[in-house]
Amino acid sequence: GHVYSRISAPTRSRCEALLGAVEGTEENPAHAVLYSSGLAACFAILSRLLPKRVFLSGGYHGTHLVLEQLQRISASAHCKKEALLPPDSIADSLQPGDLIWLETPLNPSCDVVDIEAYVNAARTHHGVKVIVDGTFAPPPLQRPLLLGVDAVMHA
């Protein structure tokens, strides 16, 4: 049952179930987790994965702050920021434990990237994850999980 409203509540559980249903399909169900802010969601996924390197391009300043904090507390062993290369050339730079962070459409320019091309590049190496910040294009505009990403977040 529900014990403490900030951990779980009937409304929150229902919302997570609905968001998971919107993001996934019957064949590939998705599980949604609500956080109090996009920054909290960003921190949660990055601290859970704790990648060695994160390939990203611009975007939300909070993501960069979280990466800097995680790099600092890991004595630079994790979350080193790398420039996001085009999908046709990034595979040569990837190593196990890396993360490709795609904010698409990108804030504030609204540039979009080929999510599936980055997923294909990531899959050339075992252990490379792809996360999409889809804040500017929530479902049904964009369905990154159906394109093979490991997780998607919206703020």
N, C-alpha and C positions, 0 to 999 in steps of 0.2 A: 504494500500500500504506500500511499504518499505520506511522508513524514515531515518534511520541512520544505516550505513553499519555494525556497530558492534552489533547492536540489530537484524537486519534482512536484508537480501539481497536475490535476486532471486537465486543465486547459493547456498547459505546456506539453503534456504527453500527447494530447490530441493534435496540437499544432505540429509537433515533430512527426507524427504519423502522416498527417496530410502533406507536409513538405517532402517527406520521404517518398510518398506515392507520386507526387508531381515530378520529382527528380528521376525516379526509377521507372521500371516497367514490371509487369508480372514475371517475366523471365529473369530480369535482373533487378530485384528490389533494392531500394536505397534506404539507408538509415540516416535520419536527420537529427542533429543535436542543436538546440538553441543556446545561444550565449547572450549576455546582456549587451554586447556591442560587437561590431566587426573586428575591432582591435582584440577583444577577448578571444574571438574565434581564430584570428590569425595567430595569436600567441599559443593557443591550445594545439593547433595542428603543427606549428613549427617546433614547439617544445616536445610534442609527442614523437615526431619523426627525427628531430635533431640531426638534420642532414649535414654532411661535411661541407658542401658548397651549394649555394642557391643561385641559379641563373635567373635573372629578372631584368626587366627594363622599366625604369621610372615607376610611375604609379603612386599608390597611396603612401604618404610619408610614414604612417604608422607601421606599415610592413617593414620599412627600412629601419625604423627605431627598434622594433622587436628583434630583427636580425642582429643589429648592433649590440643589443643587450645580451642576447644569447651567445654571441661570439665573445663578448667580454667575460661572461661568467664561465665560459668553457675554456678560457685561456687560449682563445683563437683556434681551438680544435674543431669547432663546428660553426656552421652558418656563415661561412665566408661568402660575401657577395661577389658574383661574377656577372659580366655583361651578357645579356641574352643574345645569343647569336641566331642567325636565320636557321630555320629548321633543317635545311639541306646541308648545313655545315656544323651544327652543334654536336652531332653524334661523335665526331672525332675528339671532342673535348670532354665528353662525359666519362665518369667513373662510378663504380658502385658506391652507393651512399649519397649521390647527388640528388638535387631536387630542381625541377624546372617549375618556376612560379610564373603563371601567366595571368596577368590582369587584362581581361578582354571583355568588352572594350576598355581601353586604357584611359584612366582618369588623368588629366582633363581633356586630352586630345580626341578621345573616342576611337583611336586606332584599334583595329582588330587583328588578331593573329590566326593562323591556321592551326587550330587545336589538334586536329587529327595528325597533322604532319609532325608536331612536337611529340605527340604520344608515340608515333612510329619511331622517331629518333630515339626516344627514351627506352623503348623496348629492345633496342640493339644492345643494351647493357643490362645485366641482371642488377636489380636493386635500385634503379633510378626511378624516382617518383615524379608525377606531374600533378600539380595542384592548380586549379583555376579559381581566381577571384572574379566571380561573375556579377558583381554588384550592379554594374550598369546594364546588364542583360540577363535578368532572371528568367526562369522558365515561364512561358514557352518560347521565349526569344532565342534562348541558347540552352542546350542540354549537354554539357560537357561529359557527364558520366556515360552517356550513350556513345561518346567518341573515345572512351577508354581511359579518361583521367582517373586518378586515384581518389581524389576528393575535390569538392567544389564548395565554395563559401559565398555567401551574399551578406552584405551589410545594409 
